Amino acid sequence: MKFTPEAALRFTKTSVDLLVSWPPSMNTSKKKLFILDVYFWLSFLCAQTLLVLLLNGIYAYRDNFEIMIQSICIVIAIIQMSIKMMACRMQRSSLQSIITEMESIVKLAAPHEKAVLQKYVNRSALLHIFLTFGFYLSSTNIVLGPIFLSQSLPTFAVYPFDTESHPVYEISDSVTVKFQFLVLDIVAIIQLFLNSYPAENLIEMSSTIGLAAYDLNWFDKSRKICKNLYILIQRSQKPVTVSIAGFIPELSLTYYMSFLSSSFSYFTTLRAAVN
C-alpha cells in the first residue's frame, strides 16, 4: 500500500482530532471556532478532574503498590496529554501558519521535491500508523478494564460520592493487569523516541550544513559569497534545537535516554520505599 504526503497530512490531522490539537484553518468561521474552543475547554476540564481524582486515589491506596503504579501511569498520560493540548492551544496562530505552509508545499511541490517527501513518508508511514492505533488500543484497554478485571470502574480514582452501586464484573487475573499497562508503557516509550529522533536529526543536519559549507572550494569565490558562507558556518556552530520552555530544555536522543533512565530510577525508588 502506498501512502502519499497528502494522505500522511490527513491521517495526522484525523489522529489528533479528539485532542483538538490540530489548529483550524485561518478562514474558519467564528461560530466553528467557538464550538471548537468549548469542546477543547470541556475536554481539558474533564482531564483535570480525572487527574485530581486519580491523585486522591493514589493517596487512598498508598498501601497498595500495584494500584499506585497503575494510577501513576494514567496520571503521567493525562499530564502529557494536557501539556500537549495547552501547547497547541497557546501556539495556535503559529501552528496555523506552519500547517498552511506545509499544505502549500505538499500541493505545489515540484516532481523532485515530491520524490523527497515521498521517501520520508515511505520510511515512516507504517510505524506512525501502528503507533497511533497502539495509543488508541491502550486507551481502549483501560476503558474496557471493568469487563475483564475485578473492578467496577476503569481506574482507581477516588470520587467524592459512592461508586459501589455500579455493576461489578468478576473475571480477574494479575497478568491481565500487567498486559493492560504494558501496552500503554511501550507505546509511550515509542512515541517519545519518534519525537526525539527527528529533533536529533535536525541537530545533526544543522551541524552538517556548516561542515559541508566549509568543505566547499570557496577560496576563489566572490567576497559576497565568502561572507555568506562565513555567516552560515558561524551560525551552524549553534545547532537548531526543539524545546518547550519550562518543560523540555532540548529535545534529542540524549534527552530521551536521560528521561528513560530517570523514570526507571524513580519507579525503582518508589517500589523500594513502598516495600
C-alpha positions as CSV (number, residue, x, y, z in Angstrom):
1,M,0.0,0.0,0.0
2,K,1.4,3.4,-1.0
3,F,0.9,6.4,1.3
4,T,1.2,9.9,-0.3
5,P,2.3,13.0,1.6
6,E,-1.3,14.3,1.2
7,A,-2.6,11.2,2.9
8,A,0.0,11.5,5.7
9,L,-1.2,15.0,6.5
10,R,-4.9,13.9,6.5
11,F,-4.0,10.9,8.8
12,T,-2.1,13.1,11.2
13,K,-4.9,15.6,11.4
14,T,-7.5,12.9,12.0
15,S,-5.4,11.1,14.7
16,V,-5.4,14.2,16.9
17,D,-9.0,15.3,16.4
18,L,-10.1,14.1,19.8
19,L,-7.5,16.3,21.5
20,V,-8.3,19.4,19.3
21,S,-4.6,19.7,18.8
22,W,-4.7,20.4,15.1
23,P,-5.3,24.1,14.6
24,P,-8.3,25.2,12.5
25,S,-7.6,26.9,9.2
26,M,-7.3,30.6,9.1
27,N,-10.6,31.1,7.3
28,T,-12.6,29.1,9.9
29,S,-15.8,30.9,10.9
30,K,-16.2,32.4,14.3
31,K,-19.0,30.1,15.1
32,K,-16.9,27.0,14.4
33,L,-14.0,28.4,16.4
34,F,-16.3,29.0,19.4
35,I,-17.6,25.4,19.2
36,L,-14.0,24.1,19.0
37,D,-13.0,26.2,22.0
38,V,-16.0,25.0,24.0
39,Y,-15.1,21.4,23.2
40,F,-11.4,22.0,24.0
41,W,-12.1,23.5,27.4
42,L,-14.7,20.9,28.4
43,S,-12.2,18.1,27.4
44,F,-9.4,19.8,29.3
45,L,-11.6,20.3,32.4
46,C,-12.6,16.6,32.3
47,A,-9.0,15.6,32.1
48,Q,-8.0,17.8,35.0
49,T,-10.9,16.5,37.1
50,L,-9.9,12.9,36.5
51,L,-6.3,13.9,37.3
52,V,-7.3,15.3,40.7
53,L,-9.5,12.2,41.4
54,L,-6.6,9.9,40.5
55,L,-4.2,11.8,42.8
56,N,-6.8,11.3,45.5
57,G,-6.9,7.6,44.6
58,I,-3.1,7.3,44.8
59,Y,-3.2,8.7,48.3
60,A,-6.2,6.5,49.3
61,Y,-4.4,3.4,48.0
62,R,-0.9,4.3,49.1
63,D,-0.5,1.0,50.8
64,N,-1.3,-1.0,47.6
65,F,1.8,-0.8,45.3
66,E,0.0,-2.3,42.3
67,I,-2.9,0.2,42.3
68,M,-0.5,3.1,42.9
69,I,1.6,2.2,39.9
70,Q,-1.5,1.8,37.7
71,S,-2.8,5.2,38.8
72,I,0.6,6.9,38.4
73,C,0.9,5.6,34.8
74,I,-2.5,7.1,33.9
75,V,-1.7,10.4,35.8
76,I,1.5,10.7,33.7
77,A,-0.5,10.1,30.5
78,I,-3.1,12.8,31.5
79,I,-0.3,15.3,32.3
80,Q,1.4,14.6,28.9
81,M,-1.9,15.0,27.1
82,S,-2.7,18.2,29.0
83,I,0.7,19.7,28.2
84,K,0.2,18.8,24.5
85,M,-3.3,20.3,24.4
86,M,-2.2,23.6,26.1
87,A,0.9,23.9,24.0
88,C,-1.1,23.5,20.8
89,R,-3.8,25.9,22.0
90,M,-1.3,28.6,23.0
91,Q,0.6,28.3,19.8
92,R,-2.5,28.1,17.6
93,S,-1.6,31.1,15.4
94,S,2.0,29.9,14.8
95,L,0.8,26.4,14.1
96,Q,-1.8,27.7,11.6
97,S,0.8,29.4,9.5
98,I,3.2,26.4,9.7
99,I,0.5,23.9,8.6
100,T,-0.8,26.3,5.9
101,E,2.8,26.4,4.5
102,M,3.1,22.6,4.8
103,E,-0.1,22.0,2.9
104,S,1.1,24.5,0.3
105,I,4.5,22.8,-0.1
106,V,2.9,19.4,-0.5
107,K,0.4,20.7,-3.0
108,L,2.8,22.8,-5.1
109,A,5.9,20.7,-4.8
110,A,8.0,20.1,-7.9
111,P,8.5,16.4,-9.0
112,H,11.9,16.2,-7.4
113,E,10.6,17.7,-4.2
114,K,7.7,15.3,-4.1
115,A,10.1,12.4,-4.5
116,V,11.9,13.6,-1.4
117,L,8.7,13.9,0.6
118,Q,7.5,10.5,-0.6
119,K,10.8,9.0,0.6
120,Y,10.2,10.3,4.1
121,V,6.5,9.1,4.1
122,N,7.5,5.6,2.9
123,R,10.1,5.3,5.6
124,S,7.8,6.4,8.5
125,A,4.2,5.7,7.5
126,L,3.7,2.2,8.8
127,L,5.4,3.0,12.1
128,H,3.3,6.1,12.7
129,I,0.1,4.2,11.8
130,F,0.9,1.3,14.2
131,L,1.9,3.8,16.9
132,T,-1.4,5.8,16.6
133,F,-3.5,2.7,16.7
134,G,-1.4,1.5,19.6
135,F,-2.3,4.6,21.6
136,Y,-6.0,4.2,20.9
137,L,-5.7,0.5,21.8
138,S,-4.0,1.2,25.1
139,S,-6.7,3.8,25.9
140,T,-9.5,1.3,25.0
141,N,-7.7,-1.3,27.1
142,I,-8.1,0.9,30.2
143,V,-11.7,2.0,29.4
144,L,-12.8,-1.7,28.9
145,G,-10.9,-2.8,32.0
146,P,-14.0,-3.4,34.2
147,I,-15.2,-6.1,31.7
148,F,-12.1,-8.2,32.3
149,L,-11.0,-7.2,35.7
150,S,-12.4,-7.3,39.2
151,Q,-13.0,-3.5,39.4
152,S,-16.2,-1.5,38.8
153,L,-14.6,1.5,37.1
154,P,-11.7,1.8,34.5
155,T,-9.4,3.5,37.1
156,F,-8.9,3.5,40.8
157,A,-9.8,7.2,41.1
158,V,-11.5,8.1,44.4
159,Y,-14.7,10.1,43.9
160,P,-16.4,12.3,46.5
161,F,-19.5,10.1,46.1
162,D,-20.4,6.4,46.4
163,T,-19.4,4.3,43.4
164,E,-20.1,0.8,44.9
165,S,-23.6,0.7,43.5
166,H,-22.2,0.3,40.0
167,P,-22.2,-3.2,38.5
168,V,-19.0,-5.2,39.2
169,Y,-17.7,-7.8,36.7
170,E,-15.7,-10.7,38.3
171,I,-13.1,-12.0,35.9
172,S,-9.7,-11.1,37.4
173,D,-6.0,-12.0,36.8
174,S,-2.8,-10.2,37.6
175,V,-1.3,-10.9,34.2
176,T,-4.2,-9.1,32.6
177,V,-3.5,-6.0,34.7
178,K,0.2,-6.1,33.7
179,F,-0.7,-6.5,30.0
180,Q,-3.1,-3.6,30.2
181,F,-0.4,-1.2,31.2
182,L,2.4,-2.8,29.3
183,V,0.8,-1.7,26.0
184,L,0.5,1.9,27.4
185,D,4.1,2.0,28.5
186,I,5.5,0.6,25.3
187,V,3.5,2.9,23.1
188,A,4.6,5.9,25.3
189,I,8.3,5.0,25.0
190,I,8.0,4.6,21.2
191,Q,6.2,8.0,20.9
192,L,8.9,9.8,22.9
193,F,11.5,8.2,20.6
194,L,9.7,9.3,17.5
195,N,9.6,12.8,18.8
196,S,13.3,12.7,19.8
197,Y,14.7,11.2,16.7
198,P,13.6,14.0,14.2
199,A,14.9,16.5,16.8
200,E,18.2,14.7,16.9
201,N,18.3,14.6,13.1
202,L,17.7,18.4,13.0
203,I,20.6,19.0,15.3
204,E,22.9,16.8,13.2
205,M,21.8,18.3,9.9
206,S,22.2,21.9,11.1
207,S,25.8,21.0,12.1
208,T,26.4,19.1,8.9
209,I,25.4,22.1,6.8
210,G,28.3,24.1,8.3
211,L,30.8,21.3,7.6
212,A,29.6,21.0,4.0
213,A,29.9,24.7,3.5
214,Y,33.5,24.7,5.0
215,D,34.5,21.9,2.6
216,L,33.4,23.9,-0.5
217,N,36.0,25.4,-2.8
218,W,35.1,28.9,-1.7
219,F,38.6,30.5,-1.7
220,D,38.3,31.7,-5.3
221,K,34.7,32.9,-5.0
222,S,33.5,36.5,-4.7
223,R,33.7,38.4,-1.5
224,K,29.9,38.4,-1.1
225,I,29.7,34.6,-1.4
226,C,32.6,34.1,1.1
227,K,30.9,36.4,3.6
228,N,27.6,34.5,3.2
229,L,29.5,31.2,3.7
230,Y,31.2,32.6,6.8
231,I,27.9,33.6,8.3
232,L,26.5,30.1,7.5
233,I,29.4,28.4,9.1
234,Q,29.3,30.6,12.1
235,R,25.6,30.1,12.6
236,S,25.9,26.3,12.3
237,Q,28.1,26.3,15.4
238,K,24.9,26.6,17.4
239,P,22.7,23.7,16.2
240,V,19.0,24.2,15.7
241,T,17.1,22.5,18.5
242,V,13.5,21.8,19.5
243,S,12.5,22.8,23.0
244,I,9.4,23.7,25.1
245,A,10.1,26.4,27.6
246,G,9.5,25.2,31.2
247,F,9.1,21.5,30.1
248,I,11.8,20.3,27.7
249,P,15.1,22.1,27.6
250,E,16.4,20.5,24.4
251,L,14.7,17.5,22.7
252,S,17.2,15.0,21.5
253,L,18.2,11.3,21.8
254,T,20.4,12.3,24.8
255,Y,17.3,13.8,26.5
256,Y,15.3,10.7,25.6
257,M,17.8,8.3,27.2
258,S,18.2,10.5,30.3
259,F,14.4,10.7,30.6
260,L,14.0,6.9,30.5
261,S,16.9,6.5,33.0
262,S,15.3,9.0,35.4
263,S,11.9,7.3,35.0
264,F,13.3,3.9,35.8
265,S,15.1,5.3,38.8
266,Y,12.0,7.0,40.2
267,F,9.9,3.8,39.9
268,T,12.7,1.7,41.4
269,T,13.0,4.1,44.4
270,L,9.2,4.2,44.7
271,R,9.0,0.4,44.8
272,A,11.7,0.2,47.4
273,A,10.0,2.8,49.5
274,V,6.6,1.1,49.4
275,N,8.0,-2.4,50.1
